[in-house]
Amino acid sequence: MARRPALPIRRHRQHRAVLQQPDRRHLERAGWRTTLEYRENHRRGGDGRLLAVTAVWRAEAELTTQGRCVDGDGAPAVVWAEAGSVDAVWARLRLEAELAAIRVDPDRPSERRAFAAGA
């Protein structure tokens, strides 16, 4: 008696966990190049003892796409934000980038240069 071929096992597709923050993905899809840095600020007493350690996350974004937040001479627009957590810093950076698009007025080149320099 011939054996029937085994039915294929149906497996549900598994997706990987999202590793990047949604705010960062939004910025990168909009053309911003992003970086993230971490540092610790140490506070010490007069005798040199460590009193507190404060975590600081700093995110920066740079836009070089022509026509959007870029100075007429090709200088990139740069925005940055600092916060105590990764989620908070990306949310603040996204807000800064969205405000940058509003702040840049094509009729006022001096403002564009000041903003592009990170002022």
SULDA-V231585 format. One record per pair of residues at least 6 apart in sequence whose C-alpha atoms are under 6 Angstrom apart, sorted by the first residue. I is the first residue (numbers start at 1). J is the second residue. If there is no record, write none. Layout:
I;J, I;J
This chain:
23;90, 23;91, 32;61, 32;62, 32;63, 33;61, 33;62, 34;60, 34;61, 35;59, 35;60, 36;58, 36;59, 37;57, 37;58, 38;56, 38;57, 39;56, 40;54, 40;55, 40;56, 41;53, 41;54, 42;52, 42;53, 43;51, 43;52, 44;50, 44;51, 55;84, 56;83, 56;84, 57;82, 57;83, 57;84, 58;81, 58;82, 59;80, 59;81, 60;79, 60;80, 61;78, 61;79, 62;77, 62;78, 63;76, 63;77, 64;76, 69;77, 69;101, 70;76, 70;77, 71;112, 71;113, 76;116, 77;116, 78;116, 78;118, 80;93, 81;93, 82;89, 83;89, 104;112
